[in-house]
């Protein structure tokens, strides 16, 4: 269980160490260092997280699902684009969930962090052109912390139970999104992803070991970064020689 819990944390630290060591290594040539610092993007987004589980009753009714079993959410995604087809991303997500069924209701707050791979299908099938519009698919793994408040109603009495996850819970997910570049460095995005928890405690209602799900529907804005660090300007040896010659001549 500990191996699953620490999987994303270890992967994140390992990836960070590789990137930092590679970026600062003196053994790499300029082309490889440029490959690391070039082609990044950051996306900020907001939308709704929706609950699917033992206490949900509107899974097939989109309107009621969004109004009665969903809550506000927002997040941020940092992506390293390997090329115009593939990328690796890290995401932070904060969301809210709620639902009521029979005499039980709950509200949950969750914080998720994850790593995922992305593929641009438009560029994949048409790699020789620059596209302002794209369709992106992605999948990954992550962990989340959750605080759930459950209410049980019986004979005019309300029992309130609060559950906090003592350790990060494991989640995996997949999703699809679209984007449109309105300028060279600015894009508008829309995404929908479905996430499966590896436990049945998102709603603090355990039944038949059926794992809970939640989705994240959002719109956002992406800023494209051509390079993280501008390379230092190379000194022109010819100018240095000429300056030295002029200085010597003035001394004479």
Steps between C-alpha positions, in 0.01 A plus 500: 500500500785739584652437158177617333470800729852623431503420128419849373720673758801288406433549129475877544825523698679269256384703200606823668846366580550382142392834353715705738809286460463489125443873471812584701730229368811633332526187287194578290522690179303817431238319292400268785485782754282697259274195462438498877431870547295553183131426427314530831149618583296580809121470516264637766144375499172496689188287485311230688595172664214247493440198722425142388454239772270318739308818589461645149159485329543733201773321303292501180353849544765756412311808620424358845849349522661842454266685737434243775804269507782734401700784649736779386855406415814659362847385405830561324703289255868535411597319179834421338431449130737238364390606151175620343346153550593386852542657843546419869298696756464556872167617638360645822123483554267621775136394482173455687242218488155442648202267481186386685332161492221384730598609851872554433679796345861616487732780391865446411800722437793345315849600396670297226845501343595281206730420209363418155594458134330695222460443125378752243296297250485776236879538491543123522314443173609824335852567634626725222262789567456751780148474645321766703233242593576169667347195668700362791472169682673429830533240775689481824524414869482712810418532866240703687410607851132527592288637783147361506212612719213248507150565633265220609138598568280287727181591691575872502859440614805575285824311554808679361811296420822663376762289324848624406733282295801423718720429198475599131264273307588355160309597183539439129322685221462572131349790311464693179517870425499757223693822460505799269794739476365854484855643485855373467535441876137483619250216466147426623431146626213273602551160667313208649673226702368201694687387811471173691592483867673189627270487802135550595546787747445810284144522636590322828236241410648155452284249311603180317851638438375699201761767436382862466555718194513872440531709187646843427339717233672832441594786272834675521770721355845379391816709476767352273862551602757482222792468741529497879849653509656713229849370420787737588623716217827386353778752494625591157871419495556732206362795697719409798810492279413833339434662838832373627681636195339843538592513869860411421516767229368768738768413756771547237 
